[in-house]
Amino acid sequence: MKKLYAAIVAAALLFLVLSCAGVDPAKKYPNMVADADPISAGTIEAEFDRLFSSKLNKLTIETIFYPRYNAVCLEFRHELIRYRQYWDENNRISFAQALERYKADYDARTLIDRYRKTRAAYGKVKGRAEWETFKFSQTHLVFPVIEIGYRFRGETPFFATLMRSTKEENSMNGDSSNLSESQQINMYFTRAQAEDLVKLFDQAYLMGLLNNIGSQPQYLPPDTDTYKEYGDEQF
């Protein structure tokens, strides 16, 4: 009986090993550009709304490249909450193109101070974001609409993105009984700050990081297997 049990256990282990070995990374990660772990792409600065104040708060944003998903994550802490905002290749291209349009409007002096009209002046993208209130708390997942435009703060215009408030579509830990809603987040960029981000968004730059992956700092995400792609919903 013991020999039979041992044989069954060995067969099960062998099946698991062969199953794992047989997984095709290209099928598991359809947008993969390299079967490599996330790597740091650099840091940039951006401005955020300050609670109970008309002034802006400048924060440092970590950018992390996920080669298996061909996505760049903007990671930052805002109002005691840790956020991760993911930008796929198409959305990064949209951001860069929007900045060029903004710079042209800025130089032509055609910018107007009407936030409802300018908040999505350069388009919208469907994004992906996660947040956690504490280091070891539940990770929340949303697929928000991100508007790309500009906004005046006082007499100063900023290139800006607005991540709309969005309710969770599901829970990353499997508990869907108490879904949360993400906060609306405005990010403001000077032209120089936005240009710095475009450089880190550039696909050629990111692929260059892979060529020097041994010299790049590695980044350990909360759980790379929880990354889920969004659908083609309209917004």
C-alpha positions in Angstrom: 0.0 0.0 0.0 2.8 2.4 0.9 4.6 1.6 -2.4 1.3 2.4 -4.3 0.9 5.7 -2.4 4.5 6.6 -3.1 4.1 5.8 -6.8 0.9 8.0 -7.0 2.7 10.9 -5.3 5.7 10.6 -7.6 3.4 10.5 -10.7 1.5 13.6 -9.5 4.8 15.5 -8.9 6.1 14.5 -12.3 2.8 15.6 -13.9 3.1 19.0 -12.2 6.7 19.4 -13.3 5.9 18.5 -16.9 2.8 20.8 -16.9 4.8 23.8 -15.7 7.6 23.1 -18.1 5.1 22.9 -20.9 3.7 26.4 -20.4 4.4 28.6 -23.4 5.3 32.1 -22.1 4.2 33.7 -25.4 0.7 32.3 -24.8 0.6 33.3 -21.2 1.9 36.8 -21.9 0.6 37.8 -25.4 2.2 41.3 -25.2 5.6 40.0 -24.0 8.7 41.5 -25.4 11.1 39.5 -23.2 10.7 36.7 -20.6 12.3 38.8 -17.9 11.4 40.1 -14.5 10.4 43.8 -13.9 13.3 46.3 -14.0 13.6 49.9 -12.8 13.4 52.4 -15.7 14.2 55.5 -13.7 12.4 58.2 -11.7 10.5 61.4 -12.7 8.7 64.1 -10.8 5.1 65.3 -11.1 2.7 67.5 -9.2 -0.4 66.3 -7.3 -3.3 68.0 -5.6 -2.6 68.7 -1.9 -5.4 67.9 0.6 -7.2 71.0 1.9 -4.8 73.3 0.0 -4.8 75.1 -3.4 -1.0 74.4 -3.7 0.4 71.4 -5.5 2.5 68.7 -4.0 5.6 67.6 -5.9 6.3 63.8 -5.7 8.9 61.5 -7.0 7.5 58.7 -9.2 9.3 55.4 -9.7 8.9 53.9 -13.2 9.2 50.1 -13.5 9.2 48.2 -16.8 7.4 44.9 -17.0 8.8 43.1 -20.1 6.3 40.2 -20.0 3.4 42.7 -20.3 5.3 45.4 -22.2 3.9 47.9 -19.6 5.5 50.7 -17.6 4.3 51.1 -14.1 4.2 54.5 -12.4 4.5 53.8 -8.7 4.0 56.6 -6.1 2.6 57.3 -2.6 -0.1 59.9 -2.5 -2.0 60.8 0.7 -0.7 57.7 2.5 -1.8 55.4 -0.3 0.5 53.4 -2.5 -0.5 53.5 -6.2 0.7 51.7 -9.3 -0.6 53.0 -12.6 0.3 50.9 -15.6 0.8 52.2 -19.2 0.9 49.8 -22.1 2.7 50.6 -25.3 -0.3 52.1 -27.1 -1.2 54.3 -24.1 2.4 55.5 -23.8 2.4 56.5 -27.5 -0.9 58.4 -26.9 0.8 60.2 -24.0 3.8 61.2 -26.1 1.5 62.4 -29.0 -0.7 64.4 -26.6 2.4 66.1 -25.2 3.4 67.2 -28.7 0.0 68.7 -29.3 0.1 70.5 -26.0 3.5 72.0 -26.7 2.2 73.2 -30.1 -0.9 74.8 -28.4 1.3 76.3 -25.7 3.7 77.9 -28.2 0.7 79.1 -30.3 -0.8 80.6 -27.1 -4.2 78.9 -27.7 -4.6 77.3 -24.3 -7.8 78.2 -22.5 -8.7 78.1 -18.8 -11.8 75.9 -19.0 -11.1 72.7 -17.2 -14.2 70.8 -18.3 -13.2 71.4 -21.9 -9.4 70.9 -21.5 -9.2 67.9 -19.1 -9.4 65.5 -22.0 -8.4 67.9 -24.8 -5.9 65.3 -26.2 -7.9 62.1 -25.7 -8.6 59.3 -23.3 -7.1 55.9 -22.7 -8.2 52.8 -20.8 -5.7 52.1 -18.1 -5.0 49.8 -15.2 -4.2 50.7 -11.6 -3.7 49.2 -8.2 -3.6 50.6 -4.8 -2.9 49.6 -1.2 -3.6 51.6 2.0 -0.9 49.8 4.0 2.1 47.7 3.0 0.5 44.3 3.9 -3.1 45.2 3.1 -5.3 44.0 0.3 -4.4 45.1 -3.2 -7.2 46.7 -5.1 -7.5 46.6 -8.9 -9.3 48.9 -11.3 -9.4 49.6 -15.0 -10.0 53.4 -15.1 -10.4 55.9 -17.9 -7.4 58.2 -18.0 -8.0 61.6 -19.6 -5.1 63.4 -21.1 -5.2 67.2 -21.4 -4.2 70.3 -19.5 -5.2 72.4 -16.6 -4.5 75.9 -15.3 -3.5 76.3 -11.7 -3.6 80.0 -11.1 -2.0 81.5 -14.2 0.2 78.5 -14.9 -0.9 75.8 -17.4 0.1 72.2 -16.7 0.0 69.2 -19.0 -2.2 66.9 -17.0 -3.7 63.4 -16.7 -6.9 62.6 -14.8 -7.5 59.1 -13.6 -11.2 58.9 -13.1 -12.7 57.3 -9.9 -13.6 53.7 -10.8 -15.2 50.9 -8.8 -13.3 47.6 -8.7 -14.4 45.0 -11.2 -13.2 42.2 -9.0 -11.0 41.5 -6.0 -7.4 40.4 -6.4 -7.7 38.2 -3.3 -10.9 36.5 -4.5 -13.2 38.3 -2.1 -15.8 40.3 -4.1 -18.2 40.9 -1.3 -16.9 44.4 -0.5 -15.5 46.1 -3.6 -13.8 49.5 -3.2 -13.8 52.5 -5.4 -10.5 54.2 -6.5 -9.8 57.9 -5.9 -9.8 60.4 -8.7 -6.2 61.4 -9.2 -4.9 64.4 -11.1 -1.3 64.4 -12.2 0.3 67.7 -13.3 3.4 68.0 -15.4 5.5 70.9 -16.5 6.7 70.5 -20.1 10.1 69.4 -18.8 8.6 66.8 -16.4 6.4 65.4 -19.1 9.3 65.2 -21.6 11.2 63.3 -18.9 8.4 60.7 -18.7 8.1 60.4 -22.5 11.8 59.4 -22.5 11.1 56.7 -20.0 8.0 55.6 -22.0 10.0 55.3 -25.2 10.0 51.7 -26.4 13.5 51.8 -27.8 14.8 53.0 -24.4 12.9 50.2 -22.6 14.3 47.6 -25.0 17.8 49.0 -24.4 17.3 48.3 -20.7 16.9 44.7 -21.5 20.2 44.6 -23.3 21.9 45.8 -20.1 19.6 43.9 -17.8 22.5 42.7 -15.7 23.4 46.2 -14.7 19.8 47.3 -14.0 18.3 47.2 -10.5 15.6 44.5 -10.3 12.2 45.3 -9.0 10.1 42.7 -7.1 6.4 43.5 -7.6 3.7 42.5 -5.1 2.7 39.5 -7.3 3.5 39.4 -11.0 0.9 36.6 -11.5 -1.9 39.0 -10.5 -1.4 41.2 -13.5 -4.6 41.1 -15.5 -5.2 42.6 -18.9 -8.3 44.7 -19.4 -10.9 44.2 -22.2 -12.0 46.3 -25.0 -14.8 48.1 -23.2 -15.7 51.5 -24.7 -15.4 54.7 -22.6 
